[in-house]
Amino acid sequence: MRIYTGFILFGATMLVVLLPLYSYAYLNARADVNYRDTSSIIGGVETSTQSFDQLYTLGVSKRLTNTITILGDVRVFITDVDGKKNESSYPFLSLSFNPPTMYKLRFSYNRNESLPSEGDRTTTSFMNASFTMSQTEWPSLGVAYTRSTSQDHNTPRKLDSEDSTLNINTSYRFTLLDTDGTLSYSFRYYKVEDKVSAARTDSPYHTVSSNFRRTFFSGKLRANANIGYSYYETETESLGGATRFEDEVAPSEGLAEFNPPDATSVTLSQETELIDNNRNTPVTPEINLNNAGWNIGVGFMKAESLHAIYLYINTTVTEESNIVGGLYNFGWRLYTSSDNAVWTDRGIITPSYNSIYNRFEFSFSEASARYFKVVNTAGAGTDAIRVTEIEGIGYQLTIPKTTLETTETREFGGMTLTYTPSKRLTIGARVRYDHTLREGDTESEYTTASYGFNTRYVVVPVYLVLSGDYSTSTVDVVDGTNTEINTYSLVATSSPLPTINANMGFRSSESSVDGVTTSTSDIVSTHVSMRVYRGVDLTLGGSLSSTGNPTTGTDTDSRTFSWNLKLVPWSYLTLIYDGSVVRSTTDSATTGSSSSTTTQSQYLTMSFVPTRAVFVGSRINIEPTQMQNYNLIWTPTSKVRMSLDYTSNPSSDTESVGTGISWYPVRRFSISTDYNKTWKDDDETETVFVRGSLIII
Amino acid sequence: MRSVGLRVVVCVFLLLLVTSCKIVQERPSFPLSKARVLVYIHTDSFFPPDIDFTISKIVLGSERGDALVFEGSKRISSMEVAKRQVFVAEGFVEPGDYNRLVVTLESVSIRRGEGRSSLRLDREDIEFNLKHLRLARSESTVLQIGWNPEKSIKKRIIFSPAFNVELERPSARELLLFVSNSGANYISVIDRSLERIIGAVTVGLYPTAMAINETGDFLYVLNAGSNTISIVDTAHMRVRDTINIDVGIEPRDMAFMPSAKNSLEGKLYVTNRLYNNVIVVDTFTRRVIKSIDVGLAPSYILADPDRKEVYVTAEDTNELTIVDTVDDSVADTVKVDSRPTGITRYNDKLYVFCEGGSIIEVISQTDRKVTNEITLTEPPTRGLKGFGGRMFVVSRREGMITFFSSADVITRILRLDGEPVELATDETRNRLYITDYRDGELIFIDPIGEVIVKEIVVGSKPYWVVQLDK
């Protein structure tokens, strides 16, 4: 209901605000519906699915002035799949400003509201603002800002993220000393924040590049060079899971009093040496547990939750041994207070003794108070057992932060030279360098260097053309592998008759890693195409190839033969017979075995178009898998289209038949329906699909 | 950083808004409120007599009056018409119903022997009754004049042209080829069996890239001048809906990723050159759902539905970004040579055309590493693989096409004398189609003989070509 209300309100707002007073306001409204019903019987089990989609659109565009246009629309989308509904609405608003030819401004806001019947409502939005200045005599400039958000409406949220990007681009074209050049600078600042997981990423990215072109010797020599530098930085900060751990709660007061008449109504005196972090030196005047009735306490600035008190002592080895042995019962009691005057008796408490730290450890159920004290109702021991320090222990919550930083710098550049001293000869050369260094949490460094040469020579125009090329490329990863690829080829092409075209070529390539050859490939190919007669085209092709993998010790020799025969006996009938045969033999030096495979493929296609209104097509696959497809299209009028399709696939033992009608009676309305049935043995699937569109305004 | 950047952008925006309200808006060079009429002439005759004539006027008539489509001088030659469909005129008329077409001819001549003789016209104005031609505001339509030159001569001296007029009607969509005219606001529709333009569909301003959905029902056209995507019903050649994508600067290229095999809907990925990102549009809800930052100056984009990946070239940072379309995130980045401008794929390999380095980088889709390099004499712009693994590469800068065998060996380099941009293939009819951006033509090439078969005029700055087949 909210979706519909929002739709109506938004549409009404647009109409009221935008329509009055001005001309050139265009309304548009349309409705689209799709219905699909799929039923199947698979393994004797019947299933059925129905879906019904509705899309309603209301839009308006208006020229507020000669230069400012505003347009907006809202789409409401309702899907119903087997009774489960999902409603979404998508309002959109755009403001564009196109004043002179020099620059343009644009602003747009786009929002999606999704309300599934089962699930959380989510909202996504896009906001964009841009300024562009086209390149004429000045440098071009583009500044763009985009922001997108995704949120749900739970408390607390499970989805809450925001992306923003600022792009600044500028480039300048110039001509200097007969050289055409372009200088470009681009900056992008990208930020993404996930507020649920408290993760954030910032990424500034700078790139400077330039291109230069120049010709020499009246255009016979063409040179093209480029150089660039980029710097990229990314910092990702994420908060880990919260951790609770024990820690001393910082005290504000150390308190002590000896044998007050009423332990529940007494103000303890300040004893700062109890909280001076000196666990070895007894406080003065001394607190000696040989005597009963010592009230030893700790106070805080505000009420704190404690679950333990540590009381450090200094005594002889003998006494400590007696304490550890449990010979002494000091009759400890625990008290809490909010004001160091009135104390609440928490009862008897029996501490454990930690002989490593020389302390009594009093553990109790977590209690919150501003003052805590322990009282020994009984004295014990012969040698003095002097108290040195008191600590209150509570739980602290901490959320650790992880920060990952990576920077990447890249330098790249290259040059190509093409020399055409005559119409018959072309020689080319190129070189490229690319170095990337990544530092930070992930580190890597690699360099790509490549160069190559190519040439093309027309020995006898049309009858014989020779061409060749050589290139080598290396990728050197620091503290990693060095990969090298070398390739060269030689080709001879001839067109001895206007109806015959032939060529023969040789191509070889080799790859290596750290100087060790990992693969080799040598291919000899030939290709002849001829127009045998008007309406009869024949193409024949063949190749011999040899590939090797020294690492695995395998060599593969392949022979390929292909053909394509096209027959056009009449202008409205086209027949094609296409096929190929590939024979491969693989020898393995490792296992000493040899294997051969032969792969054949053949297919026939037909296209029959006797009139503009009828099209009959078919395709028959003969090898490697059999398949037949026939389709008929009939358009009796410009407003009606009918289709019929049949496919038989003996390889998978399936058949399918489909039919469809599409009708466009008037401009504002169209409807189409399709039916398809697929079956295999006793399994079958049927689908009915109906689609309708209505342009209301 | 975010708040500072946003404040700067808003302040600059308001400043420019206030100071420049009265400046005249840049307008396209064609009227948006009228209907466009494109007139072509063709013949089915293979060896016609050599007849020339001039069309001086074309008028559409209605009960309200006449609307001028064309007035001038267009010379028509039967020898040229026999080779290809010839573009006659483009005109703009008021929307409405028309029932009459009048074509005015003059200056007819015929070749006889070594010279030419004049023919007398039996009538200057050739009138045709049209069966209910309704033109809507800003709609485009194609009128085809079919001409039979053999039956146009009477008594050896009288020219009585055997014309018939075909109104626009769709062919079977499995035969269609679409060309976007990026200097105008319409796409041209070609019937591949007839090799003729049969229709035109008005879309948004300056259409560039196009993509077809998995079932072939819809053609999506990216309108770079109006930041919209038009959805064209391919069966009826009509715009079905328009998606607003006002979230980028200089949207350049587009690819379609189906949501499932044989699914009607899916996602469109659009590169925004100055935003340095790719936006994702859901075709179901017709809304932008995400933007993905890629390399700087992204240009070309290619989709692989089997791997559920799209590949984006970045011209300024010389890299190929691989996007996983399952969660629409960047999966990997591969460094390539200078100015990568196009991609094609075949047999688990990507071929990246690096215009700056005059090289094609071959990248394994599995390992995502460069496995080979093919050096060229001309800087490659775009290319594709077809006809059993053969490769065809165009160089826009040099106006050439390079043919390769299935073993990636160059077989021929052909000069096209234009600015070839994009390619498409029809393996049933053995045809390669290339848009010529400079001359406004579509070039038909026989990939078997590696020769140009014909060129037909389509529109202003044809950019993208895409075919629909079964």
Interface residues (C-beta under 8 A of the other chain):
Chain A: R30 D32 N34 D53 L55 T57 T65 N66 T67 I68 L71 D73 R75 F77 S88 Y90 F92 S94 S96 F97 N98 P99 P100 T101 Y103 L105 R106 F107 S108 N110 N112 T124 F126 N128 A129 S130 F131 T132 G142 V143 A144 Y145 T146 R147 S148 D163 S164 T165 L166 N167 N169 S184 S186 R188 Y189 Y190 K191 D202 Y205 T207 S209 N211 N224 N226 G228 S230 R410 F412 G414 T416 T418 T426 G428 R430 R432 D434 T436 T448 S450 G452 F453 N454 R456 V465 S467 D469 Y470 S471 S473 V475 I485 T487 S489 V491 T493 T499 N501 N503 G505 F506 R507 S509 S511 I523 S525 H527 S529 R531 D537 T539 G541 S543 S545 S562 N564 K566 S571 Y572 T574 I576 D578 S580 T605 S607 V609 R612 V614 F615 G617 R619 N629 N631 I633 T635 S638 K639 R641 S662 Y664 R667 S670 S672 S693
Chain B: M1 R2 G5 L6 V9 V10 V12 F13 L16 L17 S20 C21 K22 I23 V24 Q25 E26 D44 A136 L167 E168 R169 P170 S171 A172 R173 E174 L175 D191 S193 L194 N227 D233 A235 H236 R238 R240 D241 N244 D246 V247 G248 I249 E250 L264 L274 Y275 N276 N277 F284 T285 R286 R287 V288 I289 K290 S291 D293 L296 A297 D316 T317 N318 K335 D337 S338 R339 G356 G357 S358 I359 V370 T371 N372 E373 I374 T375 L376 T377 E378 P379 F387 G388 S405 S406 A407 D408 V409 I410 T411 R412 I413 E427 T428 R429 N430 D446 I448 G449 E450 K470
